[in-house]
Each structure stands twice: as structure tokens, then as C-alpha cells.
Amino acid sequence: MSITMKNPRFPALSFFSALLIGIGWTLIAIGILVLVLCAISLFSSSATDFGAVLTTAMTFGLASLALVLIGLFTVTGGESVRVFLAIEANTHAWTAVVKRPE
């Protein structure tokens, strides 16, 4: 299967699907990056300001988990549109070959 599956009959939906997938993976990458930065800040903090760093890391950690989940749902939506376009293309190709009995 190709990475950029384009349906010539529905170019706007193909573009929308690719856009959703790109935005979703970007959100996932940003969320994981923020999670890693929160973990680094927790492990590199001193004992005197650990409470403030922990509160900040928990806040940003939960926000980044929300970003990852939103990204996963966005990628799922884009892939769903891509699957529907593939089903339509296969149905269109199949009905062009197989004729209905009259």
C-alpha cells in the first residue's frame, strides 16, 4: 500500500485524510517530546524545589497525554477516511468489470 493513496474522484477527501494524518502524528510527536522533557526535569531537579517541579511536570504531563490521545484519534479519523476511499475505489473498479445480471 502506498503512503499517499490518492483517489482521483475525490481529491478533496484525499487531501483532508492526509492533512488529518499529518496533524495527528505531529500532535503525537509534540506530546511525547513534552513527556520526555517533563521526565528530564523531574530527574534533574534538586530536592529543595522538587514539589514545584513535580506540580509543573504533572500539569504538563497530563496536557501532553491529552495531546497524544487527540493525535491518536486524529490519525484514526484520517485513516478511516482513507479506508472509505479505498473501499470506494475497489467497488468502482469491481463494478466496472462485473456486470449485473439483467
C-alpha positions as CSV (number, residue, x, y, z in Angstrom):
1,M,0.0,0.0,0.0
2,S,1.4,3.4,-0.9
3,I,1.8,6.1,1.7
4,T,-0.1,8.7,-0.2
5,M,-3.1,6.9,-1.6
6,K,-4.9,9.4,-3.8
7,N,-8.4,8.9,-5.1
8,P,-8.8,10.9,-8.4
9,R,-12.5,11.0,-8.0
10,F,-12.3,12.6,-4.5
11,P,-9.2,14.8,-4.3
12,A,-10.5,17.0,-1.5
13,L,-11.2,14.0,0.7
14,S,-7.8,12.6,-0.1
15,F,-6.2,15.8,0.9
16,F,-8.3,16.0,4.0
17,S,-7.3,12.5,5.0
18,A,-3.6,13.3,4.5
19,L,-4.0,16.5,6.5
20,L,-5.7,14.7,9.4
21,I,-2.9,12.1,9.5
22,G,-0.2,14.7,9.4
23,I,-1.7,16.8,12.1
24,G,-2.3,13.7,14.2
25,W,1.3,12.5,14.0
26,T,2.5,16.0,14.7
27,L,0.4,16.2,17.9
28,I,1.7,12.7,19.0
29,A,5.3,13.7,18.4
30,I,4.8,17.0,20.4
31,G,3.1,15.2,23.2
32,I,5.9,12.6,23.5
33,L,8.5,15.3,23.4
34,V,6.8,17.2,26.2
35,L,6.5,14.0,28.2
36,V,10.3,13.4,27.8
37,L,11.1,16.9,28.8
38,C,8.9,16.5,31.9
39,A,10.7,13.3,32.9
40,I,14.1,15.0,32.4
41,S,13.0,18.0,34.5
42,L,11.9,15.6,37.3
43,F,15.1,13.6,37.3
44,S,17.4,16.7,37.2
45,S,15.6,18.8,39.9
46,S,17.1,19.3,43.3
47,A,15.4,18.1,46.5
48,T,14.6,21.7,47.6
49,D,12.3,22.6,44.7
50,F,11.0,19.1,44.0
51,G,7.4,19.9,44.9
52,A,7.2,22.8,42.5
53,V,8.8,20.9,39.7
54,L,6.6,17.9,40.4
55,T,3.4,20.0,40.2
56,T,4.6,21.6,37.0
57,A,5.6,18.3,35.5
58,M,2.3,16.7,36.4
59,T,0.4,19.5,34.7
60,F,2.4,19.4,31.6
61,G,2.5,15.6,31.6
62,L,-1.3,15.4,31.7
63,A,-1.6,18.0,28.9
64,S,0.9,16.1,26.8
65,L,-1.0,12.9,27.4
66,A,-4.1,14.7,26.2
67,L,-2.2,15.8,23.1
68,V,-1.1,12.2,22.4
69,L,-4.7,11.0,22.7
70,I,-6.1,13.7,20.5
71,G,-3.3,12.9,18.0
72,L,-4.2,9.2,18.0
73,F,-7.9,10.0,17.4
74,T,-7.0,12.4,14.6
75,V,-4.8,9.8,12.9
76,T,-7.6,7.3,13.3
77,G,-10.1,9.7,11.6
78,G,-7.7,10.3,8.7
79,E,-7.1,6.6,8.3
80,S,-10.8,5.9,8.4
81,V,-11.4,8.4,5.5
82,R,-8.5,6.7,3.6
83,V,-10.2,3.2,4.2
84,F,-13.5,4.5,2.9
85,L,-11.8,5.9,-0.2
86,A,-10.1,2.6,-0.8
87,I,-13.4,0.8,-0.4
88,E,-15.0,3.2,-2.9
89,A,-12.1,2.7,-5.4
90,N,-12.3,-1.1,-5.1
91,T,-16.1,-1.1,-5.5
92,H,-15.8,1.2,-8.5
93,A,-13.2,-1.0,-10.1
94,W,-15.2,-4.2,-9.4
95,T,-18.4,-2.8,-10.8
96,A,-16.6,-1.8,-14.0
97,V,-15.5,-5.4,-14.5
98,V,-18.5,-7.3,-13.3
99,K,-21.9,-6.5,-14.9
100,R,-25.2,-7.0,-13.1
101,P,-27.4,-9.7,-14.5
102,E,-30.4,-8.3,-16.3
